[in-house]
Amino acid sequence: MEKEEKIVVLKKYTSPIDANIVKGALEASGIPAGVIVDSTANAIWMAPVRVVVFERDLELAKQVLAEADELPDEPGDEPVED
């Protein structure tokens, strides 16, 4: 029997789009990641969308996010061009 790996929340977002951008960046860096959405509550954009990783990858995932300036941090923080 294989040992189950613990999954932990890396970061929470209000937008599934932002969460999926982060997921893609992590996967491009070789870190398996997932997005968990409570579809019932999120239908009205109230529930957080969670980006999850294996616990063994948590510190590396945090480094990837810290080094990726172009990733959205919080809603409304994306640069706006005039």
C-alpha positions, -999 to 999 in steps of 0.1 A, spaced: 0 0 0 14 34 -10 17 62 15 -8 90 9 7 125 5 -7 154 23 -22 182 2 -20 217 15 -34 251 5 -8 273 -10 -29 304 -15 -66 315 -17 -81 337 -45 -115 352 -52 -112 345 -89 -109 311 -105 -90 327 -133 -63 340 -110 -60 306 -93 -57 288 -126 -29 312 -138 -10 304 -106 -17 266 -111 -3 269 -147 28 287 -135 35 261 -108 30 232 -133 53 249 -158 79 249 -130 74 211 -125 52 214 -94 20 195 -94 -9 218 -84 -46 218 -83 -75 243 -79 -103 236 -55 -135 256 -61 -167 253 -41 -190 257 -72 -221 262 -52 -208 291 -31 -185 304 -58 -215 309 -82 -218 343 -66 -180 349 -62 -181 346 -24 -161 315 -16 -123 314 -19 -107 295 -47 -78 275 -33 -46 266 -51 -32 234 -35 1 215 -37 16 185 -21 31 194 13 66 183 1 64 210 -27 51 239 -5 83 258 0 93 255 -36 59 266 -47 62 297 -25 95 305 -41 80 302 -76 53 326 -67 77 350 -51 99 351 -82 69 354 -106 61 392 -106 36 388 -133 13 365 -113 -18 381 -98 -15 385 -61 -48 398 -50 -79 409 -70 -74 444 -84 -36 443 -82 -31 436 -118 -15 464 -138 -40 485 -158 -29 503 -190 -44 536 -199 
